[in-house]
């Protein structure tokens, strides 16, 4: 029989889930979300900075920089894309090591319009000692930033139109595109 201790009740992560409906087919939405090169080139998220370090098979390694609670946070993420198109980004180095961003896609009709429901879950480690104190603030900031980023992806897909030359061309890191993907950085 295990004994409950005070440390068992202390949350170790800040966690936020956001859902966004996008009026585009699931395969297009999955490809756009997975396409780091497009996000860099088109500056989809002006508050984020990405740098693609490596792409191999259904995986990628990249740097993401964001400002949360007034602090610039730099992380190296490893991305994997599931057979169903789901995206899992795990922070393997730097500020939020052990954190995870998971993105799931499902077809959904809204008011008779076919589209895609996107579920974004962000789970970041809390700092030791002060973590429980800053958790509500951090979760509120994450929620705000994730909502803004989801709306930027929605606008990219619905208003600007995700580039048709990349659709199906495996811009998502798991595909077999004939396009060459140079290493490039951009400030968002």
C-alpha atoms as an extended CHARMM CRD file, in Angstrom:
* protein
*
       188  EXT
         1         1  UNK       CA              0.0000000000        0.0000000000        0.0000000000  PROA      1               0.0000000000
         2         2  UNK       CA              1.4570000000        3.3600000000       -1.0240000000  PROA      2               0.0000000000
         3         3  UNK       CA              1.3570000000        6.3130000000        1.2450000000  PROA      3               0.0000000000
         4         4  UNK       CA              0.2180000000        9.7210000000       -0.0020000000  PROA      4               0.0000000000
         5         5  UNK       CA              2.7340000000       12.4980000000        0.6750000000  PROA      5               0.0000000000
         6         6  UNK       CA              2.5360000000       16.2640000000        0.2190000000  PROA      6               0.0000000000
         7         7  UNK       CA              4.9160000000       16.0810000000       -2.7570000000  PROA      7               0.0000000000
         8         8  UNK       CA              2.4280000000       13.8070000000       -4.5570000000  PROA      8               0.0000000000
         9         9  UNK       CA             -0.0810000000       16.6840000000       -4.6080000000  PROA      9               0.0000000000
        10        10  UNK       CA              2.3670000000       19.2450000000       -6.0450000000  PROA      10              0.0000000000
        11        11  UNK       CA              1.8000000000       19.6500000000       -9.7740000000  PROA      11              0.0000000000
        12        12  UNK       CA              4.9660000000       19.2040000000      -11.8150000000  PROA      12              0.0000000000
        13        13  UNK       CA              3.5940000000       20.4920000000      -15.1200000000  PROA      13              0.0000000000
        14        14  UNK       CA              1.5090000000       23.3300000000      -16.4950000000  PROA      14              0.0000000000
        15        15  UNK       CA             -0.9710000000       21.8660000000      -18.9770000000  PROA      15              0.0000000000
        16        16  UNK       CA             -3.3370000000       23.5220000000      -21.4380000000  PROA      16              0.0000000000
        17        17  UNK       CA             -5.5650000000       22.0710000000      -24.1700000000  PROA      17              0.0000000000
        18        18  UNK       CA             -7.0560000000       24.2180000000      -26.9350000000  PROA      18              0.0000000000
        19        19  UNK       CA             -9.4280000000       23.1670000000      -29.7040000000  PROA      19              0.0000000000
        20        20  UNK       CA             -9.7490000000       25.0180000000      -33.0010000000  PROA      20              0.0000000000
        21        21  UNK       CA            -11.9970000000       24.2980000000      -35.9850000000  PROA      21              0.0000000000
        22        22  UNK       CA            -10.5260000000       25.0510000000      -39.4110000000  PROA      22              0.0000000000
        23        23  UNK       CA            -12.4940000000       25.0730000000      -42.6730000000  PROA      23              0.0000000000
        24        24  UNK       CA            -10.0760000000       22.8520000000      -44.5880000000  PROA      24              0.0000000000
        25        25  UNK       CA             -9.6640000000       19.1340000000      -45.2000000000  PROA      25              0.0000000000
        26        26  UNK       CA             -7.8000000000       17.1640000000      -42.5000000000  PROA      26              0.0000000000
        27        27  UNK       CA             -4.9670000000       16.1660000000      -44.8430000000  PROA      27              0.0000000000
        28        28  UNK       CA             -4.3440000000       19.8250000000      -45.7400000000  PROA      28              0.0000000000
        29        29  UNK       CA             -4.4870000000       20.9580000000      -42.1000000000  PROA      29              0.0000000000
        30        30  UNK       CA             -2.1320000000       18.1520000000      -41.0000000000  PROA      30              0.0000000000
        31        31  UNK       CA              0.3360000000       19.0130000000      -43.7710000000  PROA      31              0.0000000000
        32        32  UNK       CA              0.3060000000       22.7320000000      -42.9130000000  PROA      32              0.0000000000
        33        33  UNK       CA              0.7860000000       22.1470000000      -39.1660000000  PROA      33              0.0000000000
        34        34  UNK       CA              3.6700000000       19.7370000000      -39.8390000000  PROA      34              0.0000000000
        35        35  UNK       CA              5.4010000000       21.9500000000      -42.4050000000  PROA      35              0.0000000000
        36        36  UNK       CA              8.0720000000       23.7850000000      -40.3970000000  PROA      36              0.0000000000
        37        37  UNK       CA              9.7010000000       25.2130000000      -43.5250000000  PROA      37              0.0000000000
        38        38  UNK       CA              6.4030000000       26.8280000000      -44.5670000000  PROA      38              0.0000000000
        39        39  UNK       CA              5.9290000000       28.2860000000      -41.0760000000  PROA      39              0.0000000000
        40        40  UNK       CA              9.4120000000       29.8260000000      -41.2680000000  PROA      40              0.0000000000
        41        41  UNK       CA              9.1010000000       31.1140000000      -44.8450000000  PROA      41              0.0000000000
        42        42  UNK       CA              5.5360000000       32.4900000000      -44.4900000000  PROA      42              0.0000000000
        43        43  UNK       CA              6.0990000000       33.8400000000      -40.9510000000  PROA      43              0.0000000000
        44        44  UNK       CA              2.8450000000       32.1960000000      -39.8510000000  PROA      44              0.0000000000
        45        45  UNK       CA              3.5390000000       32.8960000000      -36.1460000000  PROA      45              0.0000000000
        46        46  UNK       CA              5.1570000000       36.3370000000      -35.7310000000  PROA      46              0.0000000000
        47        47  UNK       CA              5.7940000000       35.8370000000      -31.9760000000  PROA      47              0.0000000000
        48        48  UNK       CA              7.7080000000       32.5740000000      -32.4660000000  PROA      48              0.0000000000
        49        49  UNK       CA             11.1010000000       31.8590000000      -33.9620000000  PROA      49              0.0000000000
        50        50  UNK       CA             11.8680000000       28.4740000000      -35.4790000000  PROA      50              0.0000000000
        51        51  UNK       CA             15.0560000000       26.9670000000      -36.8170000000  PROA      51              0.0000000000
        52        52  UNK       CA             14.9290000000       23.6140000000      -38.5780000000  PROA      52              0.0000000000
        53        53  UNK       CA             18.0030000000       21.6300000000      -37.5100000000  PROA      53              0.0000000000
        54        54  UNK       CA             17.3720000000       18.2370000000      -39.0920000000  PROA      54              0.0000000000
        55        55  UNK       CA             14.7020000000       16.2990000000      -40.9360000000  PROA      55              0.0000000000
        56        56  UNK       CA             14.7910000000       12.5020000000      -41.1530000000  PROA      56              0.0000000000
        57        57  UNK       CA             11.9230000000       10.2580000000      -42.1900000000  PROA      57              0.0000000000
        58        58  UNK       CA              8.8340000000       10.9880000000      -40.0970000000  PROA      58              0.0000000000
        59        59  UNK       CA             10.8690000000       13.0660000000      -37.6670000000  PROA      59              0.0000000000
        60        60  UNK       CA             12.4170000000       16.4980000000      -37.3690000000  PROA      60              0.0000000000
        61        61  UNK       CA             14.5950000000       18.3250000000      -34.8810000000  PROA      61              0.0000000000
        62        62  UNK       CA             14.0960000000       22.0610000000      -34.4890000000  PROA      62              0.0000000000
        63        63  UNK       CA             14.6080000000       25.0500000000      -32.2180000000  PROA      63              0.0000000000
        64        64  UNK       CA             11.6260000000       27.0690000000      -31.0290000000  PROA      64              0.0000000000
        65        65  UNK       CA             11.9040000000       30.3750000000      -29.1950000000  PROA      65              0.0000000000
        66        66  UNK       CA              8.9510000000       32.0230000000      -27.4740000000  PROA      66              0.0000000000
        67        67  UNK       CA              8.4420000000       34.5970000000      -24.7280000000  PROA      67              0.0000000000
        68        68  UNK       CA              6.3450000000       33.4070000000      -21.7610000000  PROA      68              0.0000000000
        69        69  UNK       CA              5.8750000000       35.4170000000      -18.5690000000  PROA      69              0.0000000000
        70        70  UNK       CA              8.4040000000       37.9170000000      -19.8760000000  PROA      70              0.0000000000
        71        71  UNK       CA             11.1580000000       35.3200000000      -20.3060000000  PROA      71              0.0000000000
        72        72  UNK       CA             12.6070000000       34.3120000000      -23.6620000000  PROA      72              0.0000000000
        73        73  UNK       CA             12.4280000000       30.5070000000      -23.7400000000  PROA      73              0.0000000000
        74        74  UNK       CA             14.5210000000       28.5070000000      -26.1860000000  PROA      74              0.0000000000
        75        75  UNK       CA             13.9160000000       24.7890000000      -26.6620000000  PROA      75              0.0000000000
        76        76  UNK       CA             15.1750000000       22.0670000000      -28.9500000000  PROA      76              0.0000000000
        77        77  UNK       CA             12.2620000000       19.8400000000      -29.9470000000  PROA      77              0.0000000000
        78        78  UNK       CA             12.1610000000       16.4480000000      -31.5880000000  PROA      78              0.0000000000
        79        79  UNK       CA              9.0610000000       15.9700000000      -33.7150000000  PROA      79              0.0000000000
        80        80  UNK       CA              7.4260000000       12.7170000000      -34.6540000000  PROA      80              0.0000000000
        81        81  UNK       CA              4.4040000000       12.3510000000      -36.8840000000  PROA      81              0.0000000000
        82        82  UNK       CA              2.1180000000        9.3710000000      -36.3610000000  PROA      82              0.0000000000
        83        83  UNK       CA              0.5660000000        7.2690000000      -39.0950000000  PROA      83              0.0000000000
        84        84  UNK       CA             -2.6990000000        9.1440000000      -38.4280000000  PROA      84              0.0000000000
        85        85  UNK       CA             -0.9530000000       12.5150000000      -38.9580000000  PROA      85              0.0000000000
        86        86  UNK       CA             -0.8280000000       13.3830000000      -35.2630000000  PROA      86              0.0000000000
        87        87  UNK       CA              2.1560000000       15.4990000000      -34.2290000000  PROA      87              0.0000000000
        88        88  UNK       CA              4.1960000000       15.0750000000      -31.0580000000  PROA      88              0.0000000000
        89        89  UNK       CA              6.9220000000       17.5780000000      -30.2450000000  PROA      89              0.0000000000
        90        90  UNK       CA              9.0670000000       16.7610000000      -27.2160000000  PROA      90              0.0000000000
        91        91  UNK       CA             11.5270000000       19.2660000000      -25.7500000000  PROA      91              0.0000000000
        92        92  UNK       CA             14.8480000000       17.4380000000      -25.4170000000  PROA      92              0.0000000000
        93        93  UNK       CA             17.1220000000       20.3610000000      -24.5520000000  PROA      93              0.0000000000
        94        94  UNK       CA             17.0300000000       23.7720000000      -22.9250000000  PROA      94              0.0000000000
        95        95  UNK       CA             14.3770000000       25.6350000000      -20.9300000000  PROA      95              0.0000000000
        96        96  UNK       CA             11.3490000000       23.2880000000      -21.0570000000  PROA      96              0.0000000000
        97        97  UNK       CA             13.1760000000       19.9680000000      -21.3070000000  PROA      97              0.0000000000
        98        98  UNK       CA             10.6410000000       17.1700000000      -20.8530000000  PROA      98              0.0000000000
        99        99  UNK       CA              7.7700000000       19.3350000000      -22.0880000000  PROA      99              0.0000000000
       100       100  UNK       CA              5.4770000000       18.1870000000      -24.8730000000  PROA      100             0.0000000000
       101       101  UNK       CA              3.2220000000       19.6880000000      -27.5250000000  PROA      101             0.0000000000
       102       102  UNK       CA              0.7280000000       17.2030000000      -28.9880000000  PROA      102             0.0000000000
       103       103  UNK       CA             -1.5550000000       17.9990000000      -31.9030000000  PROA      103             0.0000000000
       104       104  UNK       CA             -4.4480000000       15.7890000000      -33.0450000000  PROA      104             0.0000000000
       105       105  UNK       CA             -6.7010000000       16.2070000000      -36.0800000000  PROA      105             0.0000000000
       106       106  UNK       CA            -10.2320000000       14.9530000000      -36.7480000000  PROA      106             0.0000000000
       107       107  UNK       CA            -12.7260000000       15.6470000000      -39.5200000000  PROA      107             0.0000000000
       108       108  UNK       CA            -15.6590000000       17.7340000000      -38.2890000000  PROA      108             0.0000000000
       109       109  UNK       CA            -18.6150000000       19.4800000000      -39.9090000000  PROA      109             0.0000000000
       110       110  UNK       CA            -19.7330000000       22.8400000000      -38.5240000000  PROA      110             0.0000000000
       111       111  UNK       CA            -22.9230000000       24.4210000000      -39.8660000000  PROA      111             0.0000000000
       112       112  UNK       CA            -22.8130000000       22.0270000000      -42.8090000000  PROA      112             0.0000000000
       113       113  UNK       CA            -19.2290000000       22.9440000000      -43.7180000000  PROA      113             0.0000000000
       114       114  UNK       CA            -16.6230000000       20.1840000000      -43.7700000000  PROA      114             0.0000000000
       115       115  UNK       CA            -13.4570000000       20.9890000000      -41.9070000000  PROA      115             0.0000000000
       116       116  UNK       CA            -10.9950000000       19.8040000000      -39.2860000000  PROA      116             0.0000000000
       117       117  UNK       CA            -11.0390000000       19.9350000000      -35.5110000000  PROA      117             0.0000000000
       118       118  UNK       CA             -7.5250000000       20.4990000000      -34.1690000000  PROA      118             0.0000000000
       119       119  UNK       CA             -6.7480000000       19.6380000000      -30.5330000000  PROA      119             0.0000000000
       120       120  UNK       CA             -3.5140000000       21.1720000000      -29.2320000000  PROA      120             0.0000000000
       121       121  UNK       CA             -2.1820000000       20.0340000000      -25.8590000000  PROA      121             0.0000000000
       122       122  UNK       CA              0.8100000000       21.7960000000      -24.2920000000  PROA      122             0.0000000000
       123       123  UNK       CA              2.4530000000       20.3230000000      -21.2110000000  PROA      123             0.0000000000
       124       124  UNK       CA              5.4610000000       22.1950000000      -19.8030000000  PROA      124             0.0000000000
       125       125  UNK       CA              7.4970000000       21.4420000000      -16.6700000000  PROA      125             0.0000000000
       126       126  UNK       CA              7.1440000000       23.8460000000      -13.7850000000  PROA      126             0.0000000000
       127       127  UNK       CA             10.2220000000       25.3880000000      -12.1760000000  PROA      127             0.0000000000
       128       128  UNK       CA             11.2310000000       23.7830000000       -8.8840000000  PROA      128             0.0000000000
       129       129  UNK       CA             10.0640000000       25.3940000000       -5.6540000000  PROA      129             0.0000000000
       130       130  UNK       CA              8.0030000000       28.2390000000       -7.1830000000  PROA      130             0.0000000000
       131       131  UNK       CA              6.2320000000       26.0530000000       -9.7610000000  PROA      131             0.0000000000
       132       132  UNK       CA              2.9190000000       25.7150000000       -7.9190000000  PROA      132             0.0000000000
       133       133  UNK       CA              2.8470000000       29.4810000000       -7.3580000000  PROA      133             0.0000000000
       134       134  UNK       CA              3.3910000000       30.4330000000      -11.0080000000  PROA      134             0.0000000000
       135       135  UNK       CA              1.3250000000       27.5980000000      -12.5040000000  PROA      135             0.0000000000
       136       136  UNK       CA             -1.9380000000       29.5910000000      -12.8760000000  PROA      136             0.0000000000
       137       137  UNK       CA             -0.0840000000       32.5080000000      -14.5050000000  PROA      137             0.0000000000
       138       138  UNK       CA              1.9070000000       30.2220000000      -16.7780000000  PROA      138             0.0000000000
       139       139  UNK       CA             -1.2010000000       28.2820000000      -17.8600000000  PROA      139             0.0000000000
       140       140  UNK       CA             -3.0510000000       31.5420000000      -18.5940000000  PROA      140             0.0000000000
       141       141  UNK       CA             -0.0990000000       32.7600000000      -20.7100000000  PROA      141             0.0000000000
       142       142  UNK       CA              0.1940000000       29.4110000000      -22.5300000000  PROA      142             0.0000000000
       143       143  UNK       CA             -3.5700000000       29.4130000000      -23.1940000000  PROA      143             0.0000000000
       144       144  UNK       CA             -3.3610000000       32.9220000000      -24.6620000000  PROA      144             0.0000000000
       145       145  UNK       CA             -0.3620000000       32.0840000000      -26.8770000000  PROA      145             0.0000000000
       146       146  UNK       CA             -1.7670000000       28.7390000000      -28.0710000000  PROA      146             0.0000000000
       147       147  UNK       CA             -5.1070000000       30.3520000000      -28.9360000000  PROA      147             0.0000000000
       148       148  UNK       CA             -3.3050000000       33.0950000000      -30.9110000000  PROA      148             0.0000000000
       149       149  UNK       CA             -1.0990000000       30.5620000000      -32.7280000000  PROA      149             0.0000000000
       150       150  UNK       CA             -4.1200000000       28.3760000000      -33.6170000000  PROA      150             0.0000000000
       151       151  UNK       CA             -5.8990000000       31.4180000000      -35.0720000000  PROA      151             0.0000000000
       152       152  UNK       CA             -2.7660000000       32.2530000000      -37.0880000000  PROA      152             0.0000000000
       153       153  UNK       CA             -2.7540000000       28.7180000000      -38.5340000000  PROA      153             0.0000000000
       154       154  UNK       CA             -6.4960000000       29.0370000000      -39.2480000000  PROA      154             0.0000000000
       155       155  UNK       CA             -5.8940000000       32.3210000000      -41.1230000000  PROA      155             0.0000000000
       156       156  UNK       CA             -2.9800000000       30.7770000000      -43.0160000000  PROA      156             0.0000000000
       157       157  UNK       CA             -5.1900000000       27.9120000000      -44.1700000000  PROA      157             0.0000000000
       158       158  UNK       CA             -8.5150000000       29.6910000000      -44.7310000000  PROA      158             0.0000000000
       159       159  UNK       CA             -7.4750000000       33.1650000000      -45.8660000000  PROA      159             0.0000000000
       160       160  UNK       CA             -3.9840000000       33.0050000000      -47.3510000000  PROA      160             0.0000000000
       161       161  UNK       CA             -4.3230000000       29.4090000000      -48.5210000000  PROA      161             0.0000000000
       162       162  UNK       CA             -1.6790000000       26.8640000000      -47.7130000000  PROA      162             0.0000000000
       163       163  UNK       CA              0.5860000000       26.5700000000      -50.8040000000  PROA      163             0.0000000000
       164       164  UNK       CA             -0.8720000000       23.9910000000      -53.1670000000  PROA      164             0.0000000000
       165       165  UNK       CA              2.5990000000       23.0460000000      -54.4530000000  PROA      165             0.0000000000
       166       166  UNK       CA              3.3710000000       21.6840000000      -50.9870000000  PROA      166             0.0000000000
       167       167  UNK       CA              0.1010000000       19.8360000000      -50.4220000000  PROA      167             0.0000000000
       168       168  UNK       CA              0.7190000000       16.1630000000      -50.7980000000  PROA      168             0.0000000000
       169       169  UNK       CA              4.3710000000       16.9100000000      -51.5470000000  PROA      169             0.0000000000
       170       170  UNK       CA              5.2040000000       15.6690000000      -48.0980000000  PROA      170             0.0000000000
       171       171  UNK       CA              5.9620000000       19.0180000000      -46.6040000000  PROA      171             0.0000000000
       172       172  UNK       CA              5.0600000000       17.2350000000      -43.4010000000  PROA      172             0.0000000000
       173       173  UNK       CA              8.3340000000       15.7650000000      -42.2520000000  PROA      173             0.0000000000
       174       174  UNK       CA              7.2570000000       12.1910000000      -42.8280000000  PROA      174             0.0000000000
       175       175  UNK       CA              6.7510000000       12.3190000000      -46.5620000000  PROA      175             0.0000000000
       176       176  UNK       CA              8.8930000000       11.8120000000      -49.6040000000  PROA      176             0.0000000000
       177       177  UNK       CA              9.0630000000       15.1590000000      -51.3260000000  PROA      177             0.0000000000
       178       178  UNK       CA             11.2790000000       15.8970000000      -54.2900000000  PROA      178             0.0000000000
       179       179  UNK       CA             11.5760000000       19.4590000000      -53.0640000000  PROA      179             0.0000000000
       180       180  UNK       CA             14.8400000000       20.3420000000      -51.3300000000  PROA      180             0.0000000000
       181       181  UNK       CA             14.4850000000       21.7540000000      -47.8420000000  PROA      181             0.0000000000
       182       182  UNK       CA             17.4210000000       24.0340000000      -47.0100000000  PROA      182             0.0000000000
       183       183  UNK       CA             18.2320000000       24.8050000000      -43.3940000000  PROA      183             0.0000000000
       184       184  UNK       CA             16.7610000000       28.2200000000      -42.7550000000  PROA      184             0.0000000000
       185       185  UNK       CA             15.8290000000       30.4030000000      -39.8390000000  PROA      185             0.0000000000
       186       186  UNK       CA             13.2940000000       33.1570000000      -39.4430000000  PROA      186             0.0000000000
       187       187  UNK       CA             12.2570000000       35.4100000000      -36.6150000000  PROA      187             0.0000000000
       188       188  UNK       CA              8.5570000000       35.2100000000      -35.8890000000  PROA      188             0.0000000000
